[in-house]
Amino acid sequence: MSTRTTDVWVYSGTGWGDALDITGYKVEALDGSIGKVDRATYQTKGSYIVVDTGPWIFGKKVVLPAGVLHSIDRDDATVFVHRTKDEIKDSPEYDDTRFDEAYRNDLGTYYGPGGRGYRERSAR
């Protein structure tokens, strides 16, 4: 994994941790709901969530690196993502049979600095 995209795989802020099971939490993009958390990982420099988008993008699942998550509301069971629906919809397609380094690099390049799915934190 390139240095440029490493931070996109790390949860930022507070409230995250392997003791917190966010499976089933609602996921909100900057411009509305995108689905529910199907799975969350807490790997060192490799964390991500898988979101089941339901009917929003024809029942597909998407991978969101931990670094694109903005905040969490435990009371409302909601995770807030620092990306728009279109930025998420246009991301590399989720493939659970191919979660190798090349796939992770594709996601990191897309969501990382300079990528089509990149957004500065101050934009929210």
Legacy VTK file of the C-alpha trace (Angstrom):
# vtk DataFile Version 3.0
C-alpha trace
ASCII
DATASET POLYDATA
POINTS 124 float
0.000 0.000 0.000
1.434 3.366 -0.921
2.210 5.950 1.725
-0.114 8.382 -0.050
-3.182 6.270 0.659
-2.325 4.801 4.074
-4.221 7.373 6.164
-7.454 6.658 4.296
-7.506 3.264 6.069
-7.330 4.690 9.616
-10.331 5.816 11.680
-9.995 9.475 12.596
-11.456 11.280 15.549
-12.808 9.604 18.650
-15.466 7.021 19.303
-14.033 4.242 17.153
-12.638 1.047 18.554
-12.780 -2.686 18.251
-15.107 -2.871 21.250
-17.787 -1.024 19.262
-19.889 -3.174 16.946
-21.350 -0.843 14.331
-22.884 -3.605 12.214
-26.411 -2.506 11.282
-25.745 1.188 11.899
-27.262 3.596 9.358
-24.769 5.306 7.061
-25.272 8.956 6.101
-23.332 10.664 3.313
-23.050 14.454 3.128
-26.245 14.524 1.047
-28.340 11.733 2.524
-28.662 8.106 3.552
-26.699 5.451 1.656
-27.498 2.261 3.557
-26.398 0.236 6.564
-23.096 -1.133 7.815
-22.813 -4.770 6.778
-19.344 -5.278 8.263
-16.639 -3.220 9.988
-12.967 -4.002 10.481
-10.446 -2.566 12.908
-7.122 -3.549 11.372
-4.050 -1.412 11.979
-3.718 0.900 8.950
-6.283 -1.216 7.118
-9.727 -0.515 8.586
-12.879 -0.191 6.524
-16.616 -0.718 6.513
-18.760 -2.543 3.988
-22.065 -0.790 3.349
-25.150 -2.552 2.012
-26.728 0.180 -0.092
-30.091 -1.562 -0.457
-32.130 -0.142 -3.329
-30.119 3.086 -3.460
-27.617 1.725 -6.015
-29.439 -1.469 -6.923
-28.578 -3.419 -3.799
-24.823 -3.268 -4.242
-22.298 -3.182 -1.478
-19.505 -0.630 -1.284
-16.307 -0.478 0.723
-15.556 2.732 2.579
-12.064 3.075 4.023
-12.124 4.133 7.681
-10.617 7.531 6.880
-13.727 8.690 5.009
-15.912 8.229 8.086
-16.526 11.588 9.707
-18.250 10.801 12.994
-20.552 8.433 14.816
-23.777 8.906 16.760
-24.130 5.925 19.076
-27.536 7.023 20.366
-28.988 7.117 16.840
-26.843 4.175 15.594
-25.579 6.257 12.667
-22.194 6.609 11.006
-21.529 9.825 9.071
-19.395 9.665 5.943
-17.431 12.637 4.645
-18.363 11.978 0.995
-21.369 12.585 -1.255
-23.633 9.859 -2.596
-22.185 10.305 -6.093
-18.613 10.037 -4.822
-19.535 6.762 -3.137
-21.576 5.469 -6.075
-18.661 6.113 -8.470
-16.129 4.262 -6.283
-14.504 0.997 -7.412
-17.052 -1.816 -7.283
-16.990 -4.042 -4.183
-15.661 -7.517 -4.816
-15.531 -9.745 -1.731
-13.505 -12.356 -3.640
-10.758 -9.865 -4.461
-9.782 -7.938 -1.358
-6.109 -8.001 -2.227
-3.493 -5.252 -2.191
-4.288 -4.148 -5.768
-7.970 -3.689 -4.865
-7.067 -1.819 -1.673
-4.754 0.425 -3.705
-7.594 1.143 -6.163
-9.826 2.196 -3.266
-7.042 4.156 -1.570
-6.229 5.976 -4.792
-9.900 6.787 -5.415
-10.619 8.086 -1.885
-7.123 9.433 -1.161
-5.584 12.825 -2.006
-5.936 13.583 -5.705
-8.511 10.839 -6.299
-11.987 11.400 -7.738
-13.533 10.474 -4.375
-11.250 12.688 -2.292
-12.679 15.506 -0.214
-10.923 17.823 2.229
-12.174 17.514 5.811
-12.822 21.243 6.087
-15.433 21.004 3.311
-18.136 19.731 5.696
LINES 1 125
124 0 1 2 3 4 5 6 7 8 9 10 11 12 13 14 15 16 17 18 19 20 21 22 23 24 25 26 27 28 29 30 31 32 33 34 35 36 37 38 39 40 41 42 43 44 45 46 47 48 49 50 51 52 53 54 55 56 57 58 59 60 61 62 63 64 65 66 67 68 69 70 71 72 73 74 75 76 77 78 79 80 81 82 83 84 85 86 87 88 89 90 91 92 93 94 95 96 97 98 99 100 101 102 103 104 105 106 107 108 109 110 111 112 113 114 115 116 117 118 119 120 121 122 123
